[in-house]
Amino acid sequence: MAKPQTLKADQRARTGSGVLKQMRREGFVPSVIYGGGTENQNVKVHAKTFRDMLNNAASDSILVNLDVEGAGTQLAFLQDVQHNALTKEILHVDFLAVSETTSITANLPLELTGEPVGVQEGGLLEHMLHSIEVSCLPKDLPESILADVSHLAIGEALHVGEMPLPEGVIPTPNADVVVALVAKARVEEEEEEVEGEAASTEPEVTSEAKADDE
């Protein structure tokens, strides 16, 4: 299961675009903590520390122990990260205050494991779903979802409803969504198409033609 990261957060009372720009120049990211049955808290986190945390995480779905200046520690879920479209600078972060009984929704990377039987027979593995949305309690949040595809033969697919998931983790996509499939190799498909075309272009010998030959 994913272990909560610890992040220091300072209170901020200042608002306004000019003030926020100055805050970013000073090396901080303006942030807000909301939910949990309390009023929203305006805070700021150290930009480099936050970037390093993201870079070392499997996804942006992260649990954080926020050490808030003057307010103690709050368990929170990283809800949203806003970036500058051009520079990729982190502009703002939203944290959702949660408790041990809060159900959270996370988008996690989906990794395939094992070599399919069909690939060993010459097929091609197609990874159709690279991430999956799940809901769970904070204590059950995994870093990623693993899907075993070793049993797939050529022409077979793995669906969301067929994946064993960690206890307490529920997928939100429909059960029939395809995660991965093993298709025929393209060379083999092309050869079959050529053979089919050749068969269809062979001249048909009619009974009259046969009579003329005799």
VEXPATI-84637 format. One line per 3 residues: number of its first residue (from 1); their letters; for each residue x, y, z of C-alpha. Coordinates in nm, 2 decimals. Each point is the difference from the previous one (the first is absolute). Example, Ala and Ser with C-alpha at 12.3 -4.5 7.8 and 13.67 -1.06 7.14 Angstrom:
2
1	AS	1.23 -0.45 0.78; 0.14 0.34 -0.07;
***
This chain:
214
1	MAK	0.00 0.00 0.00; 0.11 0.36 -0.06; 0.17 0.16 0.30;
4	PQT	-0.11 0.36 0.07; 0.27 0.26 -0.07; 0.08 0.27 0.25;
7	LKA	-0.01 0.36 -0.12; 0.04 0.32 0.18; -0.26 0.27 -0.07;
10	DQR	0.00 0.36 0.12; -0.31 0.21 0.07; -0.06 0.28 -0.25;
13	ART	-0.25 0.28 0.04; 0.10 0.21 -0.30; -0.21 -0.02 -0.33;
16	GSG	0.00 0.17 -0.34; 0.19 -0.09 -0.32; 0.29 0.23 0.07;
19	VLK	0.05 -0.15 0.34; -0.02 -0.36 -0.13; 0.26 0.08 -0.27;
22	QMR	0.23 0.14 0.26; -0.05 -0.32 0.21; 0.10 -0.21 -0.29;
25	REG	0.31 0.21 -0.06; 0.09 -0.07 0.36; -0.01 -0.37 -0.07;
28	FVP	-0.34 -0.10 0.13; -0.31 -0.14 -0.15; -0.34 0.15 0.11;
31	SVI	-0.22 -0.28 0.12; -0.34 -0.06 0.17; -0.12 -0.27 0.23;
34	YGG	-0.38 -0.06 -0.02; -0.25 -0.26 0.12; 0.00 -0.19 0.33;
37	GTE	-0.29 0.20 0.13; 0.21 0.31 0.07; 0.06 0.33 -0.17;
40	NQN	0.25 0.02 -0.29; 0.36 0.07 0.11; 0.22 0.21 -0.22;
43	VKV	0.36 -0.13 0.02; 0.32 -0.01 -0.20; 0.25 -0.28 -0.05;
46	HAK	0.36 0.01 -0.10; 0.01 -0.04 -0.38; 0.32 -0.21 -0.03;
49	TFR	-0.11 -0.24 0.28; -0.34 -0.04 -0.17; 0.15 -0.06 -0.34;
52	DML	0.24 -0.26 0.14; -0.29 -0.18 0.16; -0.19 -0.01 -0.33;
55	NNA	0.31 -0.12 -0.19; 0.05 -0.29 0.24; -0.36 -0.11 0.01;
58	ASD	-0.16 -0.26 -0.24; -0.29 0.24 -0.07; -0.16 0.33 0.11;
61	SIL	-0.24 -0.19 0.22; 0.20 0.05 0.32; -0.09 -0.01 0.37;
64	VNL	0.17 0.28 0.20; 0.05 0.07 0.37; -0.01 0.38 -0.01;
67	DVE	0.19 0.15 0.29; -0.19 0.33 0.01; 0.17 0.29 0.18;
70	GAG	-0.19 0.06 0.32; -0.28 -0.25 -0.07; 0.16 -0.34 0.04;
73	TQL	0.00 -0.29 -0.25; -0.28 -0.07 -0.25; -0.03 -0.31 -0.22;
76	AFL	-0.08 0.12 -0.35; -0.04 -0.13 -0.35; 0.16 0.18 -0.29;
79	QDV	-0.31 0.10 -0.20; 0.13 0.23 -0.27; 0.33 0.15 -0.13;
82	QHN	-0.02 0.30 -0.23; 0.29 0.06 -0.24; 0.10 0.29 -0.23;
85	ALT	-0.08 -0.14 -0.35; 0.33 0.14 -0.14; 0.26 -0.02 0.27;
88	KEI	-0.16 -0.29 0.20; 0.06 0.20 0.32; -0.23 -0.12 0.28;
91	LHV	-0.25 0.29 0.06; -0.24 -0.14 0.26; -0.07 -0.31 0.20;
94	DFL	-0.33 -0.13 0.15; 0.01 -0.24 0.29; -0.31 -0.18 0.12;
97	AVS	-0.01 -0.05 0.38; -0.09 -0.37 0.08; -0.03 -0.23 0.29;
100	ETT	0.04 -0.38 0.02; -0.36 -0.05 -0.09; -0.01 0.24 -0.30;
103	SIT	-0.04 -0.17 -0.34; 0.23 0.14 -0.26; 0.01 -0.03 -0.38;
106	ANL	0.35 -0.04 -0.15; 0.13 -0.04 -0.35; 0.28 -0.26 0.02;
109	PLE	0.25 -0.14 -0.26; -0.10 -0.34 -0.13; 0.30 -0.23 -0.06;
112	LTG	-0.01 -0.33 -0.19; 0.20 -0.30 0.14; 0.09 -0.33 -0.16;
115	EPV	0.06 -0.10 -0.36; -0.33 -0.12 -0.17; -0.02 -0.35 -0.15;
118	GVQ	-0.11 0.16 -0.32; 0.31 0.22 -0.02; 0.21 -0.32 0.03;
121	EGG	-0.20 -0.13 -0.30; 0.08 0.30 -0.21; -0.29 0.24 0.10;
124	LLE	0.03 0.37 0.10; -0.09 0.13 0.35; -0.21 0.32 -0.02;
127	HML	-0.01 0.21 0.32; -0.34 0.17 -0.03; -0.04 0.16 0.35;
130	HSI	0.31 0.16 0.15; -0.17 0.15 0.31; -0.31 -0.08 0.20;
133	EVS	-0.23 0.19 0.23; -0.07 -0.17 0.33; -0.17 0.09 0.33;
136	CLP	0.12 -0.11 0.34; 0.07 0.10 0.35; 0.34 0.18 0.06;
139	KDL	0.15 -0.31 0.18; -0.08 -0.21 -0.31; 0.14 0.23 -0.27;
142	PES	0.27 -0.18 -0.21; 0.27 0.17 -0.20; -0.10 -0.18 -0.31;
145	ILA	-0.22 -0.28 -0.13; 0.16 -0.32 -0.14; -0.18 -0.21 -0.26;
148	DVS	0.13 -0.35 -0.09; -0.03 -0.08 -0.37; 0.21 -0.31 -0.02;
151	HLA	-0.31 -0.22 -0.06; -0.12 0.19 -0.31; 0.01 -0.20 -0.33;
154	IGE	-0.03 0.16 -0.35; -0.34 0.16 -0.04; -0.06 0.02 0.38;
157	ALH	-0.04 0.32 0.21; 0.01 0.09 0.37; -0.29 0.22 0.12;
160	VGE	-0.02 0.22 0.31; -0.25 -0.24 0.17; 0.25 -0.29 -0.03;
163	MPL	0.29 0.17 0.18; 0.06 -0.10 0.36; 0.04 0.33 0.20;
166	PEG	0.14 0.06 0.35; -0.26 -0.03 0.28; -0.21 0.31 0.04;
169	VIP	0.08 0.14 -0.35; -0.29 0.04 -0.24; 0.04 0.09 -0.37;
172	TPN	-0.23 0.27 -0.14; 0.01 -0.10 -0.37; -0.25 -0.25 -0.13;
175	ADV	0.09 -0.37 0.04; 0.01 -0.06 -0.38; 0.27 0.27 -0.07;
178	VVA	0.30 -0.16 -0.17; 0.33 0.02 0.19; 0.21 -0.19 -0.25;
181	LVA	-0.03 -0.25 -0.28; 0.22 -0.22 -0.21; -0.04 0.05 -0.38;
184	KAR	0.13 -0.19 -0.29; 0.33 0.12 -0.14; -0.05 0.25 -0.28;
187	VEE	0.22 -0.21 -0.24; -0.22 -0.30 0.06; -0.32 0.21 -0.06;
190	EEE	0.15 0.14 -0.32; 0.09 -0.35 -0.12; -0.36 -0.12 0.06;
193	EVE	-0.14 0.30 -0.18; 0.23 -0.07 -0.30; -0.10 -0.36 -0.01;
196	GEA	-0.37 0.10 0.02; 0.04 0.25 -0.29; 0.18 -0.26 -0.21;
199	AST	-0.27 -0.26 0.06; -0.27 0.26 -0.10; 0.18 0.09 -0.33;
202	EPE	0.04 -0.36 -0.13; -0.22 -0.05 -0.31; -0.31 -0.20 0.05;
205	VTS	-0.02 -0.30 -0.23; -0.36 -0.04 -0.14; -0.16 -0.31 -0.13;
208	EAK	0.00 0.15 -0.35; 0.38 0.05 0.02; 0.04 -0.36 0.11;
211	ADD	-0.20 -0.12 -0.29; 0.21 0.20 -0.25; 0.31 -0.15 0.15;
214	E	-0.14 -0.35 -0.05;
***
